Amino acid sequence: MTSAYILANVAVTNPEQYEEYKKWSSAAMQAHGAEVCVRGGKVEVLEGDWTPDRLVLLKFASVEAAKAFDASPEYGKARAARQGAAIMRMVIVEGV
């Protein structure tokens, strides 16, 4: 089985409200066995003109597990809490 990663670039627009999202998303990550690899650490651009905001990288056992997390009621609570607090750009990437 091939691992999978969810990579998100988050532009936080309301930091106080975003804390509520972080609480619910943490619970969803735990419920779905996500391994948190990166969550808002310092970013240094090495090449190109990409200037990411807040990066999050989660590892899952499979693409199906990552999709199940994204579609879950637990993450749905987090997504609802995030509305108006951030602009989310998120992808699933197959691992090796």
N, C-alpha and C positions, 0 to 999 in steps of 0.2 A: 504494500500500500504506500502511495506517495503522500508525503506530508503536504500541507498547504499553509499559506500565510495570508492573513488579512493585513494590508498596509493602508493606513489612513493618514491623510494630511488634514488637519483640523485648524480652521481659523476661528479662534474663540472671540466672540463678540460681546459676551456677557459673562465674565469670569465667575461672578457669584452664582448665577444660575447653572453654569457649567459644572460646578462642584456637585450639584444634585445628579447630573448626568454621570459623572465619574463614579458616584456611589452605586447607581443602578447598573452601570456597565461593568463595574468590578464584580458585582454579584452574578451577572450573566456570564462573565468570563469564567468564574469559578465553577458555576453550574455546568458549563460546557467543556471543561477541561482545557481551556486555552492556556498556553504558556506565554506569558508576557515577556517579550524580548526587548521592546523599546516602548517607553511611555513618557513622552515629553522631555527627553534629555536634550542637552546642548547639541546643536547642528552646526557643522562646518562644511560649506560647499567646497568641493575639491575641483570640480569641472562643471562647465555649463552655467546657465543662468537661472537654474531652479533655486528658488528661495523658499523652501517649505516653511510652514508655520509650526504647528505642534505635530510631531510624527508619533504614530503608534504602530507597532509591529507585533502581531499576535501569531503564534504557531499553533496549528491544529494537526491532529493525526491524519486528516484527509480533507479533500475538497468538500466532501459531503458533510463532514463535521463542521467545517467553517460555514457552509451554507445553512446548516441547522442552527448554529449560533445566531447568524444574522436574521433568520426567520423566526426565532424563538420568542415566546411571550415575555421571557425575562429581558431580552434585549429590546423588545418593543417598548417596555417601560422606560428604558434608558433613552431610546430614540424620542419618545414623547417628551421626556424631561429636557432634552437637548434643543427642542424647537425654540427658535429665537435666541439661542445662546451660542450657536456656532454654525459655521458652514463646513459640512463634512464632504470630503472626497475619499472614497474607499474602494479598494479593489481586492479581489482574491487572486493570489499567485500560486501556481503549483510549485512545490518544492522538488528537490532531487533526491 
